C-alpha cells in the first residue's frame, strides 16, 4: 500500500512561486506513474502534470505549461511540483497520485495541500 503525503502549499501573491512536495512510502516514486492533480472549489479534479515511471517522461496541462515543472527524487522517494508565475486561477487543493499502470487511473492519492493565489 503506497502512502502519499503532500506539503508546501500556502498563500502566495500572483506572480509568486511555490514548490509542492509529495513524500511516498510503501513504494518507490520511480516505479509508478506519478501525477499532480488539483481541485478548485465547486469543480472536479483537473490534471496538472505527470511523470512516467522509469524513463521520467513528463506531460503538462496546457494551462500550466511553461510555468510548472514536475520532478522526482528517487533517493528521497519524493515527487515535486515547482510552480512559478502563479495566477489566481491556480487556486485549488493540489493532490499527488500514483498509478501502477502507464495510462490507467490513479491507484493511490494523497490528502491534498491547499494553494491560494491572491490577485
N, C-alpha and C positions, 0 to 999 in steps of 0.2 A: 504494500500500500504506500503510494507516494504521498507525502505531505508537502504542501507549498505554503510559505509564509511571506507575504509581501510587506514591504516597508518603504519609506521615503516620500510618501505623499505629504500634502500640506497646502498652504495658501501661498500663492505667488501672484505678482502683478503680470499683466500682459507683457509679453516680450521677454519674460524671465525664463529660467531653466529649473528643472528638477531631474533627479535620477532616481528611478524606482529600482528596487531590488526584490528578488524572489529567491529565498533560500529553500532548497529542496532537501528532503530526507526520505529514506526508503527507496531511493532510486537515483540515478545519475542524470543530470540535465542533458548530457551528451547522448544519452540513449533514447531520448524522447523528442518528438517534435514539440517544441516549447512555444507558447504564444502569449501575447498580451491582448486582452480584450477590455472594453470599457462599457459602462452603462450609465448614461445620463438620466436625470430624473424623468420618469414617465416614458422612457424608451427601452427598447430591448438591448441585448448585448450587441456590441459592434466590434468587428475585427479591427485590430490596430496593427499588429505585426506578428510575424512568427519566424522561427529559425529551425531549419530541418535538422534531424538527428544526423550524427556522424559528420556530414560534409559542412553543415552550418550555413546552407543557403538561406538567404533572408527574403522576406516579402513584406510589403507595407501597404496599408490603405492609402489611397490617393490623397486623403485629407491630411495625412501626416508625413508623406514622402518628402524628404529633404529637410525635415525638422526633427524627426525622431530616429533613434538608432537602437536596434535590438542587438544584444550581445550576450555571451555567456562565458563564465569562467569555470572550466571543468574542475580545476584544482579546488576551487571554493564551492563547487556544486551550486552555483548561483546564476540566475538569469537577471539581466539588467534591461532597463529601458531609459535611455538618455533622451530627455525631452527639452528641446530648445525652441525659442521663439514661440512660446506658449500663447494661446489665444483663449478668450473666454469660452469659446465653443469646445475647448478641450476639457472643460469641467465635467467630471464624471468619477465614478468609482472604477478603479483600474484593477483588473484581475489577471493573474498569471495562471496558465493552464498547461497541462501536459497530455500529449496523445501518444499512445503506443504504436499507432499506425501513421503512415505518411499523409494520408488525406482524410482520415476518418474523424469522427467527433472527438472532442477532448474528454479524457477519462478522469482527470483529476483537476481540481480547481482550488485556488487559494481563497482566503476570506475577503480579499479586496482591500484597497487603500484609496482614500479619498484624495482627489486632486481638485483644487478650486483655483480658478484663474480669474482675478478681478480685472475689470476694464481700466 
